[in-house]
Amino acid sequence: VSYILQAGSFAGFEEADNMKARLALSGLVAHIQKIIIEGKGEYHRVRLGPYENIDQLDATAAQLQKMGIKAMRLKVKKGEAG
């Protein structure tokens, strides 16, 4: 089992890209996942991970919190991290 942190979800790609850049400046590598939400359209999730080490996950979550970002912790199965 591994975990990912979702730092945010935005309707606009630009907002997601701005958050990704802000995270990169703090030394964190994030990726943007584009999804379609029925009835709402396109959304862009800013995610970090996957993390298999819970201490690393907690440390990253704490770093995000210091930046004012409340990340959502998600458990993922192998091959599902995208």
Summary of the structure (lengths in Angstrom):
residues: 82
radius of gyration: 12.5
end to end distance: 14.3
largest distance: 37.7
contacts: 224
relative contact order: 0.30
helix: 32%
strand: 40%
